[in-house]
Amino acid sequence: TPGPVKQYPASLEELLRGPRYPGAQPYLRKIYRDPMTGSAEWGIVRTPDGRVQGIYSLADESPIKRTGFPAVLQELEQKARYADWAFVFVPDEPTGNRSRAR
């Protein structure tokens, strides 16, 4: 978003509408289905003020892969369920990675 005030979206649907300035493309074309559940419903990681910071699957199944992740995904190591894999946007990470798993 241009300007000094940056905000997380209030909902996933807000990402379909795109930025709040003319001529820009939306961030998402559609809300994609969770490949683990087949549903378009996702768990939402929210900021303290209730905005969307990330998503996670609602699947309770145990992941096939549990070790050997690259450094950027190390937080997925030994997670017991797919629902424990959260993908969160964290601005200004010192590593230069702006999105991360947790």
C-alpha positions in Angstrom: 0.0 0.0 0.0 1.4 3.4 -0.9 1.8 6.0 1.8 3.1 5.9 5.4 0.4 3.7 7.0 0.8 0.0 6.3 -1.8 -2.4 7.5 -2.5 -6.1 7.3 -5.7 -7.0 5.5 -8.9 -7.3 7.6 -9.8 -10.6 5.9 -8.6 -12.9 3.1 -11.4 -11.5 0.9 -9.7 -8.1 1.1 -6.8 -9.6 -0.7 -9.1 -10.3 -3.7 -10.0 -6.6 -4.0 -6.4 -5.6 -4.3 -4.6 -2.5 -3.1 -6.4 0.6 -2.2 -5.2 2.6 -5.2 -6.3 2.7 -8.8 -4.7 0.6 -11.5 -3.1 -2.0 -9.2 -3.8 -5.8 -9.4 -5.3 -7.7 -6.5 -2.9 -9.7 -4.3 -4.9 -12.9 -4.9 -7.0 -14.1 -7.8 -9.1 -16.3 -5.6 -9.1 -17.9 -2.1 -7.3 -21.2 -2.9 -8.5 -24.5 -1.4 -6.4 -26.0 1.3 -4.7 -29.0 -0.4 -4.9 -31.0 2.9 -8.6 -30.6 3.5 -10.0 -29.6 0.1 -11.8 -26.7 1.7 -11.4 -23.0 1.0 -11.6 -22.5 4.8 -8.2 -21.7 6.5 -7.1 -21.1 10.0 -6.1 -17.4 10.3 -3.2 -16.0 12.3 -4.3 -12.6 13.5 -2.5 -9.5 14.7 -3.4 -8.1 18.1 -5.9 -5.8 16.4 -7.6 -8.7 14.6 -6.0 -8.3 11.1 -4.8 -11.2 9.0 -1.0 -11.9 9.4 -0.9 -15.5 8.1 -2.7 -18.7 7.5 -2.6 -22.4 8.4 -4.3 -25.6 7.4 -7.1 -26.9 9.5 -6.0 -30.5 8.8 -5.3 -32.7 11.8 -3.3 -35.2 9.8 0.3 -35.9 10.6 2.7 -34.4 8.0 4.7 -36.9 5.8 7.8 -34.7 6.0 8.8 -33.8 9.5 12.6 -33.2 9.2 15.1 -31.9 6.7 13.5 -28.6 5.9 15.6 -25.7 4.4 16.7 -23.0 6.9 13.8 -20.7 6.0 11.3 -23.5 7.0 13.1 -24.8 10.1 10.2 -23.9 12.3 8.2 -26.7 10.6 10.6 -29.4 12.0 8.8 -32.0 14.2 5.4 -30.4 14.0 2.8 -33.1 14.8 -0.1 -31.8 12.5 -0.5 -29.9 9.3 -2.5 -27.4 11.4 0.7 -26.6 13.3 2.3 -25.3 10.1 1.5 -21.5 10.1 2.7 -19.3 7.3 3.0 -15.8 8.6 4.1 -12.4 7.1 6.6 -10.7 9.4 7.8 -7.4 8.0 11.4 -6.3 8.3 12.9 -9.6 9.2 16.7 -9.2 9.8 17.3 -12.2 7.5 15.6 -10.4 4.6 12.9 -13.0 4.5 9.6 -11.3 4.9 7.4 -14.4 5.0 8.1 -17.4 7.3 6.7 -20.5 8.6 6.1 -21.0 12.3 
